[in-house]
Amino acid sequence: MRTPGRPQIDDLRIAGIRELAPPAHLVREFLVTEANAAFIAESRATIIRILQREDPRLLVISGPCSIHDMDAALEYAQRLAQVRQQLAGRIELVMRVYFEKPRTTVG
């Protein structure tokens, strides 16, 4: 709230504020396909087997620290998927990323 006679020092670079959709709404809006659910379940099971030394492969978790450019993120994921397939017999390659981290958000 602005006080008359006092210079405004807060929110000087804020162009606008809009409400974010609640997570429950996003879960309903963007349903996980059967194929994606199967991929996630199998990937998690593989990671558990590697951590419990039931699978001899090396687990490599890779990815950008955070994503601000969705096109670049998708390109990275596609390239990583190709490398993952090439190394599948020796390495389980997992992409892990935050979409926006509290310390690195812009705007």
TIMI-2910 file (N, C-alpha, C, CB; in pm, 1 decimal, decimal comma, always signed):
<rs>
+----------+----------+----------+----------+----------+----------+----------+----------+----------+----------+----------+----------+------+
!      n_x !      n_y !      n_z !     ca_x !     ca_y !     ca_z !      c_x !      c_y !      c_z !     cb_x !     cb_y !     cb_z ! resn !
+----------+----------+----------+----------+----------+----------+----------+----------+----------+----------+----------+----------+------+
!    +84,6 !   -116,3 !     +0,0 !     +0,0 !     +0,0 !     +0,0 !    +89,8 !   +123,4 !     +0,0 !    -96,6 !     -0,6 !   +121,7 !  Met !
!    +54,2 !   +220,6 !    -79,3 !   +135,3 !   +341,0 !    -93,7 !    +92,7 !   +445,2 !     +9,0 !   +123,7 !   +398,0 !   -236,4 !  Arg !
!   +193,0 !   +505,9 !    +74,4 !   +168,4 !   +613,6 !   +170,1 !   +194,2 !   +746,6 !    +99,9 !   +258,6 !   +598,4 !   +297,7 !  Thr !
!    +97,2 !   +839,0 !   +101,6 !   +117,6 !   +968,8 !    +36,0 !   +240,0 !  +1040,7 !    +93,3 !     -7,7 !  +1057,3 !    +51,7 !  Pro !
!   +319,6 !  +1100,6 !     +4,9 !   +437,2 !  +1174,9 !    +47,3 !   +560,7 !  +1089,1 !    +68,8 !   +406,8 !  +1247,9 !   +171,9 !  Gly !
!   +546,9 !   +960,9 !    +62,7 !   +660,3 !   +870,4 !    +82,7 !   +694,8 !   +804,5 !    -50,8 !   +627,9 !   +762,4 !   +191,6 !  Arg !
!   +822,9 !   +802,1 !    -88,2 !   +858,5 !   +740,2 !   -216,4 !   +826,8 !   +590,6 !   -216,8 !  +1007,5 !   +762,1 !   -246,4 !  Pro !
!   +780,3 !   +544,1 !   -330,3 !   +751,3 !   +401,2 !   -343,3 !   +882,6 !   +327,0 !   -363,9 !   +652,2 !   +373,5 !   -461,4 !  Gln !
!   +906,7 !   +227,7 !   -278,8 !  +1030,9 !   +150,4 !   -288,4 !  +1005,6 !     +1,4 !   -310,4 !  +1113,6 !   +169,8 !   -162,6 !  Ile !
!   +882,6 !    -43,3 !   -296,9 !   +849,7 !   -184,8 !   -315,3 !   +781,2 !   -207,0 !   -449,7 !   +759,6 !   -234,7 !   -200,8 !  Asp !
!   +805,5 !   -322,1 !   -507,2 !   +737,5 !   -365,9 !   -629,7 !   +753,8 !   -270,1 !   -747,2 !   +591,8 !   -384,4 !   -601,9 !  Asp !
!   +868,0 !   -205,3 !   -757,2 !   +889,5 !   -109,1 !   -865,2 !   +897,3 !   -175,7 !  -1002,3 !  +1016,1 !    -30,6 !   -839,8 !  Leu !
!   +942,9 !   -297,5 !  -1007,4 !   +961,3 !   -365,7 !  -1135,8 !   +857,0 !   -475,2 !  -1160,4 !  +1100,2 !   -425,9 !  -1142,4 !  Arg !
!   +751,2 !   -473,9 !  -1084,4 !   +645,2 !   -572,9 !  -1100,1 !   +546,3 !   -522,6 !  -1204,7 !   +573,5 !   -600,7 !   -964,4 !  Ile !
!   +536,0 !   -595,9 !  -1315,8 !   +445,1 !   -556,0 !  -1423,6 !   +302,4 !   -602,5 !  -1395,7 !   +493,4 !   -612,6 !  -1557,7 !  Ala !
!   +287,5 !   -708,3 !  -1318,6 !   +154,9 !   -758,5 !  -1288,8 !   +162,8 !   -879,3 !  -1198,0 !    +80,8 !   -793,3 !  -1416,7 !  Gly !
!    +52,9 !   -910,6 !  -1137,2 !    +43,9 !  -1025,8 !  -1048,3 !    -78,8 !  -1105,2 !  -1090,7 !    +35,5 !   -982,5 !   -896,7 !  Ile !
!    -60,5 !  -1236,5 !  -1104,2 !   -174,7 !  -1320,9 !  -1136,5 !   -172,2 !  -1444,0 !  -1047,3 !   -173,9 !  -1361,2 !  -1286,2 !  Arg !
!   -288,0 !  -1494,0 !  -1019,7 !   -302,2 !  -1608,4 !   -930,5 !   -256,4 !  -1736,5 !   -999,9 !   -447,6 !  -1622,2 !   -883,4 !  Glu !
!   -184,8 !  -1819,9 !   -926,2 !   -141,8 !  -1949,5 !   -978,0 !   -250,6 !  -2053,5 !   -954,0 !     -8,9 !  -1993,8 !   -912,1 !  Leu !
!   -259,3 !  -2146,9 !  -1045,1 !   -354,4 !  -2256,6 !  -1028,5 !   -307,3 !  -2345,9 !   -914,3 !   -369,6 !  -2338,4 !  -1160,3 !  Ala !
!   -399,0 !  -2392,9 !   -831,3 !   -359,3 !  -2484,0 !   -723,2 !   -310,4 !  -2616,9 !   -780,5 !   -477,2 !  -2508,0 !   -626,1 !  Pro !
!   -216,4 !  -2682,6 !   -713,0 !   -163,5 !  -2810,3 !   -762,3 !   -271,7 !  -2914,0 !   -793,1 !    -68,2 !  -2867,5 !   -661,2 !  Pro !
!   -375,5 !  -2920,4 !   -712,6 !   -482,0 !  -3019,0 !   -736,5 !   -548,6 !  -2995,5 !   -872,1 !   -587,6 !  -3012,9 !   -623,9 !  Ala !
!   -562,1 !  -2870,5 !   -911,0 !   -619,9 !  -2838,1 !  -1041,7 !   -528,6 !  -2887,5 !  -1153,9 !   -643,4 !  -2685,7 !  -1054,7 !  His !
!   -399,0 !  -2867,2 !  -1138,0 !   -303,2 !  -2910,7 !  -1240,3 !   -301,9 !  -3062,6 !  -1254,0 !   -162,4 !  -2860,0 !  -1206,6 !  Leu !
!   -313,9 !  -3132,6 !  -1142,1 !   -317,1 !  -3279,5 !  -1145,4 !   -439,4 !  -3327,3 !  -1224,1 !   -319,3 !  -3338,0 !  -1001,0 !  Val !
!   -553,2 !  -3260,9 !  -1205,3 !   -674,0 !  -3297,7 !  -1279,8 !   -663,0 !  -3258,9 !  -1427,4 !   -797,0 !  -3230,8 !  -1217,4 !  Arg !
!   -601,7 !  -3144,8 !  -1453,9 !   -593,3 !  -3091,8 !  -1590,6 !   -495,3 !  -3169,9 !  -1678,4 !   -552,1 !  -2945,8 !  -1586,8 !  Glu !
!   -382,4 !  -3211,0 !  -1621,8 !   -277,3 !  -3277,3 !  -1698,2 !   -260,8 !  -3421,0 !  -1648,4 !   -143,4 !  -3199,5 !  -1686,9 !  Phe !
!   -347,1 !  -3505,9 !  -1695,1 !   -346,1 !  -3644,4 !  -1650,8 !   -222,5 !  -3717,4 !  -1703,6 !   -473,7 !  -3715,8 !  -1696,5 !  Leu !
!   -170,6 !  -3806,9 !  -1623,6 !    -56,1 !  -3888,7 !  -1662,7 !   -108,6 !  -4004,2 !  -1747,8 !    +23,1 !  -3941,4 !  -1536,8 !  Val !
!    -47,1 !  -4023,6 !  -1863,8 !    -89,0 !  -4133,7 !  -1951,1 !    -43,0 !  -4266,8 !  -1891,8 !    -31,9 !  -4115,2 !  -2094,7 !  Thr !
!   -103,5 !  -4374,4 !  -1938,9 !    -63,2 !  -4507,9 !  -1893,4 !    +83,4 !  -4533,9 !  -1926,0 !   -151,7 !  -4616,3 !  -1958,0 !  Glu !
!   +126,3 !  -4491,0 !  -2044,7 !   +266,0 !  -4511,9 !  -2084,9 !   +360,9 !  -4434,8 !  -1993,6 !   +287,1 !  -4468,9 !  -2231,4 !  Ala !
!   +325,1 !  -4311,2 !  -1960,8 !   +410,5 !  -4232,4 !  -1871,6 !   +412,8 !  -4290,5 !  -1731,1 !   +363,1 !  -4087,5 !  -1867,0 !  Asn !
!   +297,9 !  -4335,2 !  -1683,3 !   +291,9 !  -4395,7 !  -1550,0 !   +378,5 !  -4521,3 !  -1544,4 !   +146,0 !  -4429,7 !  -1512,2 !  Ala !
!   +373,4 !  -4601,7 !  -1650,1 !   +455,2 !  -4723,7 !  -1654,4 !   +603,7 !  -4689,0 !  -1657,1 !   +418,7 !  -4809,3 !  -1777,4 !  Ala !
!   +640,6 !  -4587,1 !  -1734,8 !   +780,7 !  -4544,1 !  -1742,3 !   +829,7 !  -4496,4 !  -1605,5 !   +797,3 !  -4431,6 !  -1847,2 !  Phe !
!   +748,1 !  -4416,3 !  -1537,8 !   +785,3 !  -4364,5 !  -1405,8 !   +801,3 !  -4479,4 !  -1306,3 !   +679,3 !  -4263,6 !  -1354,9 !  Ile !
!   +705,3 !  -4570,5 !  -1304,3 !   +711,0 !  -4683,4 !  -1210,4 !   +834,2 !  -4769,9 !  -1235,8 !   +583,6 !  -4768,9 !  -1221,4 !  Ala !
!   +862,1 !  -4800,7 !  -1361,9 !   +977,8 !  -4884,6 !  -1394,3 !  +1108,3 !  -4812,6 !  -1361,7 !   +975,3 !  -4924,6 !  -1542,7 !  Glu !
!  +1114,0 !  -4682,4 !  -1389,5 !  +1235,1 !  -4605,2 !  -1357,8 !  +1261,9 !  -4604,5 !  -1207,8 !  +1221,9 !  -4460,9 !  -1409,4 !  Ser !
!  +1157,5 !  -4584,6 !  -1129,7 !  +1173,8 !  -4586,0 !   -983,8 !  +1219,5 !  -4723,2 !   -934,8 !  +1042,0 !  -4546,7 !   -914,7 !  Arg !
!  +1161,5 !  -4828,4 !   -990,9 !  +1201,0 !  -4964,1 !   -951,5 !  +1347,0 !  -4990,2 !   -988,1 !  +1109,5 !  -5069,1 !  -1018,6 !  Ala !
!  +1388,8 !  -4942,5 !  -1104,1 !  +1528,2 !  -4959,4 !  -1147,0 !  +1622,6 !  -4886,8 !  -1052,6 !  +1547,4 !  -4908,0 !  -1290,7 !  Thr !
!  +1587,3 !  -4765,5 !  -1015,6 !  +1671,1 !  -4687,6 !   -923,4 !  +1684,7 !  -4761,3 !   -790,5 !  +1611,5 !  -4545,9 !   -900,6 !  Ile !
!  +1575,0 !  -4814,6 !   -740,7 !  +1578,8 !  -4889,8 !   -614,6 !  +1670,8 !  -5010,9 !   -627,7 !  +1436,5 !  -4934,8 !   -573,5 !  Ile !
!  +1659,4 !  -5084,3 !   -739,4 !  +1745,8 !  -5201,7 !   -759,3 !  +1893,6 !  -5161,8 !   -762,9 !  +1707,8 !  -5274,8 !   -889,9 !  Arg !
!  +1924,7 !  -5050,3 !   -826,3 !  +2064,3 !  -5004,7 !   -831,6 !  +2112,5 !  -4966,8 !   -691,9 !  +2079,2 !  -4884,0 !   -928,2 !  Ile !
!  +2030,8 !  -4892,3 !   -618,2 !  +2070,4 !  -4849,5 !   -483,6 !  +2085,6 !  -4967,7 !   -388,2 !  +1968,2 !  -4751,2 !   -427,6 !  Leu !
!  +2008,3 !  -5073,2 !   -411,4 !  +2018,5 !  -5192,9 !   -327,5 !  +2120,2 !  -5293,0 !   -382,9 !  +1881,7 !  -5259,8 !   -315,0 !  Gln !
!  +2193,3 !  -5251,6 !   -485,0 !  +2298,9 !  -5331,8 !   -548,5 !  +2247,5 !  -5461,8 !   -609,7 !  +2406,3 !  -5363,7 !   -447,4 !  Arg !
!  +2121,8 !  -5461,2 !   -648,7 !  +2065,3 !  -5575,0 !   -721,1 !  +2084,3 !  -5557,2 !   -871,8 !  +1915,6 !  -5591,5 !   -687,6 !  Glu !
!  +2117,9 !  -5436,4 !   -913,1 !  +2144,7 !  -5402,5 !  -1053,2 !  +2284,2 !  -5341,4 !  -1055,0 !  +2035,0 !  -5302,6 !  -1113,8 !  Asp !
!  +2377,2 !  -5396,3 !  -1134,4 !  +2516,4 !  -5351,1 !  -1129,3 !  +2544,0 !  -5217,3 !  -1198,2 !  +2602,6 !  -5454,3 !  -1190,6 !  Pro !
!  +2445,0 !  -5162,5 !  -1265,1 !  +2469,4 !  -5038,8 !  -1339,8 !  +2496,1 !  -4920,4 !  -1247,2 !  +2350,6 !  -5007,8 !  -1429,9 !  Arg !
!  +2561,3 !  -4820,7 !  -1303,3 !  +2587,5 !  -4695,4 !  -1233,7 !  +2466,2 !  -4605,0 !  -1250,2 !  +2716,7 !  -4626,4 !  -1287,5 !  Leu !
!  +2420,6 !  -4544,5 !  -1142,0 !  +2310,3 !  -4448,9 !  -1147,0 !  +2368,7 !  -4309,6 !  -1163,5 !  +2221,2 !  -4457,5 !  -1018,9 !  Leu !
!  +2328,9 !  -4240,7 !  -1269,9 !  +2374,7 !  -4103,9 !  -1295,6 !  +2252,1 !  -4014,2 !  -1299,7 !  +2456,8 !  -4094,1 !  -1429,6 !  Val !
!  +2249,6 !  -3916,0 !  -1210,3 !  +2139,7 !  -3820,0 !  -1206,3 !  +2194,2 !  -3689,2 !  -1260,7 !  +2081,4 !  -3802,7 !  -1060,4 !  Ile !
!  +2132,4 !  -3640,8 !  -1366,9 !  +2185,1 !  -3526,0 !  -1438,7 !  +2072,4 !  -3429,5 !  -1472,0 !  +2257,9 !  -3570,3 !  -1566,5 !  Ser !
!  +2111,0 !  -3308,2 !  -1500,3 !  +2011,7 !  -3213,0 !  -1546,6 !  +2052,4 !  -3071,6 !  -1513,7 !  +1876,9 !  -3243,4 !  -1486,4 !  Gly !
!  +1984,9 !  -2979,1 !  -1574,8 !  +2011,8 !  -2840,1 !  -1540,1 !  +1963,5 !  -2813,4 !  -1397,9 !  +1943,3 !  -2743,4 !  -1640,6 !  Pro !
!  +2024,1 !  -2716,0 !  -1334,2 !  +1987,7 !  -2681,8 !  -1196,6 !  +1840,4 !  -2642,0 !  -1188,7 !  +2077,0 !  -2567,5 !  -1143,5 !  Cys !
!  +1798,1 !  -2559,0 !  -1282,6 !  +1657,6 !  -2519,9 !  -1288,7 !  +1623,9 !  -2482,6 !  -1432,5 !  +1627,4 !  -2401,2 !  -1191,4 !  Ser !
!  +1495,9 !  -2481,5 !  -1463,4 !  +1450,2 !  -2454,2 !  -1599,6 !  +1373,2 !  -2323,3 !  -1603,3 !  +1362,6 !  -2569,7 !  -1652,4 !  Ile !
!  +1412,1 !  -2240,7 !  -1698,7 !  +1337,2 !  -2117,6 !  -1724,2 !  +1293,0 !  -2111,7 !  -1869,9 !  +1422,3 !  -1993,8 !  -1689,2 !  His !
!  +1350,4 !  -2195,8 !  -1954,6 !  +1320,9 !  -2198,1 !  -2097,9 !  +1273,9 !  -2338,9 !  -2133,7 !  +1446,7 !  -2156,4 !  -2183,6 !  Asp !
!  +1144,1 !  -2354,5 !  -2153,7 !  +1087,3 !  -2487,3 !  -2177,9 !  +1139,3 !  -2550,5 !  -2306,9 !   +936,0 !  -2478,6 !  -2183,0 !  Met !
!  +1159,9 !  -2470,6 !  -2411,4 !  +1210,6 !  -2527,0 !  -2537,3 !  +1350,0 !  -2585,9 !  -2518,6 !  +1213,3 !  -2419,4 !  -2647,3 !  Asp !
!  +1435,9 !  -2511,9 !  -2448,7 !  +1571,5 !  -2561,4 !  -2422,6 !  +1566,7 !  -2686,1 !  -2334,3 !  +1657,8 !  -2451,5 !  -2355,7 !  Ala !
!  +1475,2 !  -2688,0 !  -2238,7 !  +1462,4 !  -2803,8 !  -2149,8 !  +1418,6 !  -2928,0 !  -2227,2 !  +1362,1 !  -2774,0 !  -2037,1 !  Ala !
!  +1324,6 !  -2911,5 !  -2318,4 !  +1279,3 !  -3025,4 !  -2398,5 !  +1390,3 !  -3075,9 !  -2489,9 !  +1156,6 !  -2986,9 !  -2481,7 !  Leu !
!  +1467,1 !  -2984,1 !  -2548,0 !  +1579,4 !  -3025,5 !  -2632,4 !  +1682,0 !  -3103,3 !  -2549,4 !  +1646,0 !  -2902,2 !  -2699,0 !  Glu !
!  +1711,8 !  -3052,7 !  -2430,1 !  +1805,9 !  -3120,8 !  -2340,4 !  +1754,9 !  -3261,0 !  -2307,2 !  +1826,8 !  -3038,7 !  -2210,3 !  Tyr !
!  +1626,5 !  -3270,9 !  -2274,4 !  +1567,5 !  -3400,5 !  -2238,0 !  +1573,5 !  -3498,9 !  -2354,7 !  +1422,0 !  -3382,0 !  -2192,7 !  Ala !
!  +1547,7 !  -3450,9 !  -2474,9 !  +1552,7 !  -3539,0 !  -2591,9 !  +1694,4 !  -3589,4 !  -2617,1 !  +1500,5 !  -3465,8 !  -2716,0 !  Gln !
!  +1791,9 !  -3501,1 !  -2604,3 !  +1931,4 !  -3542,8 !  -2623,5 !  +1974,5 !  -3640,5 !  -2514,0 !  +2024,8 !  -3419,9 !  -2624,6 !  Arg !
!  +1932,7 !  -3612,1 !  -2391,5 !  +1966,9 !  -3700,1 !  -2280,3 !  +1903,3 !  -3837,9 !  -2299,4 !  +1921,7 !  -3638,2 !  -2146,9 !  Leu !
!  +1781,8 !  -3841,5 !  -2352,6 !  +1714,0 !  -3969,3 !  -2377,8 !  +1791,7 !  -4053,8 !  -2478,9 !  +1570,5 !  -3944,8 !  -2428,6 !  Ala !
!  +1849,4 !  -3988,9 !  -2578,8 !  +1930,4 !  -4062,0 !  -2677,2 !  +2054,8 !  -4121,9 !  -2611,7 !  +1971,5 !  -3968,9 !  -2793,3 !  Gln !
!  +2122,0 !  -4042,3 !  -2529,5 !  +2241,2 !  -4090,8 !  -2458,8 !  +2201,8 !  -4203,0 !  -2363,6 !  +2310,9 !  -3975,3 !  -2381,1 !  Val !
!  +2087,8 !  -4187,8 !  -2297,2 !  +2038,4 !  -4290,1 !  -2204,4 !  +2022,2 !  -4424,3 !  -2275,4 !  +1904,3 !  -4246,6 !  -2142,3 !  Arg !
!  +1966,0 !  -4421,7 !  -2395,1 !  +1947,7 !  -4545,8 !  -2470,7 !  +2081,7 !  -4607,8 !  -2510,0 !  +1863,7 !  -4519,5 !  -2596,0 !  Gln !
!  +2176,8 !  -4523,5 !  -2549,4 !  +2308,1 !  -4573,2 !  -2591,1 !  +2382,8 !  -4640,7 !  -2476,2 !  +2392,0 !  -4458,8 !  -2646,9 !  Gln !
!  +2364,1 !  -4589,9 !  -2354,6 !  +2439,5 !  -4638,7 !  -2238,8 !  +2358,3 !  -4730,6 !  -2147,6 !  +2490,1 !  -4521,9 !  -2158,9 !  Leu !
!  +2240,7 !  -4770,0 !  -2190,5 !  +2146,6 !  -4842,4 !  -2104,2 !  +2203,8 !  -4967,2 !  -2039,2 !  +2026,9 !  -4880,5 !  -2183,0 !  Ala !
!  +2294,6 !  -5035,5 !  -2103,3 !  +2350,5 !  -5157,5 !  -2045,6 !  +2446,9 !  -5133,3 !  -1931,6 !  +2419,4 !  -5235,2 !  -2151,1 !  Gly !
!  +2502,2 !  -5013,0 !  -1925,6 !  +2603,1 !  -4982,5 !  -1823,3 !  +2559,2 !  -4876,1 !  -1723,4 !  +2729,7 !  -4937,9 !  -1889,6 !  Arg !
!  +2471,5 !  -4785,5 !  -1768,5 !  +2435,0 !  -4669,5 !  -1686,3 !  +2283,9 !  -4648,8 !  -1690,4 !  +2508,7 !  -4541,7 !  -1735,2 !  Ile !
!  +2227,1 !  -4615,6 !  -1576,1 !  +2088,1 !  -4569,2 !  -1570,3 !  +2095,7 !  -4417,8 !  -1556,0 !  +2006,3 !  -4636,6 !  -1450,1 !  Glu !
!  +2057,4 !  -4347,6 !  -1660,9 !  +2067,9 !  -4202,0 !  -1666,0 !  +1931,4 !  -4141,0 !  -1639,1 !  +2123,1 !  -4154,6 !  -1803,0 !  Leu !
!  +1924,8 !  -4055,4 !  -1537,5 !  +1799,4 !  -3995,1 !  -1494,7 !  +1812,2 !  -3843,6 !  -1503,0 !  +1762,0 !  -4039,9 !  -1350,7 !  Val !
!  +1713,3 !  -3779,3 !  -1563,1 !  +1710,4 !  -3632,5 !  -1565,3 !  +1630,2 !  -3584,3 !  -1445,5 !  +1648,9 !  -3578,3 !  -1699,1 !  Met !
!  +1690,5 !  -3495,7 !  -1370,7 !  +1624,6 !  -3437,4 !  -1254,0 !  +1636,2 !  -3287,1 !  -1265,4 !  +1687,0 !  -3489,1 !  -1119,8 !  Arg !
!  +1527,2 !  -3216,9 !  -1241,0 !  +1530,7 !  -3071,5 !  -1257,8 !  +1419,6 !  -3005,5 !  -1176,6 !  +1517,4 !  -3033,9 !  -1406,7 !  Val !
!  +1447,7 !  -2887,1 !  -1130,7 !  +1344,9 !  -2800,7 !  -1073,5 !  +1296,9 !  -2708,6 !  -1183,9 !  +1398,9 !  -2719,2 !   -950,3 !  Tyr !
!  +1169,3 !  -2678,4 !  -1185,8 !  +1120,7 !  -2584,8 !  -1286,2 !  +1152,6 !  -2442,1 !  -1245,6 !   +970,0 !  -2601,6 !  -1307,4 !  Phe !
!  +1145,3 !  -2411,1 !  -1120,7 !  +1192,5 !  -2282,6 !  -1069,6 !  +1230,5 !  -2303,1 !   -924,7 !  +1084,3 !  -2170,0 !  -1084,8 !  Glu !
!  +1354,6 !  -2271,3 !   -893,9 !  +1400,5 !  -2281,8 !   -756,3 !  +1382,1 !  -2146,0 !   -689,3 !  +1549,5 !  -2328,4 !   -749,6 !  Lys !
!  +1349,9 !  -2143,9 !   -560,6 !  +1325,3 !  -2016,9 !   -492,4 !  +1439,6 !  -1916,4 !   -504,7 !  +1298,4 !  -2042,7 !   -348,0 !  Pro !
!  +1563,9 !  -1964,2 !   -505,1 !  +1676,8 !  -1870,9 !   -509,7 !  +1709,9 !  -1823,9 !   -650,6 !  +1798,3 !  -1935,1 !   -449,1 !  Arg !
!  +1653,4 !  -1888,6 !   -752,2 !  +1695,3 !  -1856,5 !   -888,4 !  +1581,5 !  -1809,2 !   -977,3 !  +1759,7 !  -1975,9 !   -950,6 !  Thr !
!  +1466,9 !  -1775,6 !   -920,3 !  +1357,7 !  -1727,4 !  -1004,1 !  +1390,8 !  -1588,3 !  -1055,4 !  +1224,3 !  -1726,5 !   -926,1 !  Thr !
!  +1337,1 !  -1557,9 !  -1169,3 !  +1360,2 !  -1426,4 !  -1228,3 !  +1229,1 !  -1350,8 !  -1232,3 !  +1421,3 !  -1438,1 !  -1370,4 !  Val !
!  +1238,7 !  -1216,8 !  -1224,1 !  +1118,3 !  -1135,3 !  -1238,4 !  +1060,1 !  -1089,9 !  -1115,1 !  +1019,1 !  -1204,9 !  -1309,0 !  Gly !
+----------+----------+----------+----------+----------+----------+----------+----------+----------+----------+----------+----------+------+
</rs>
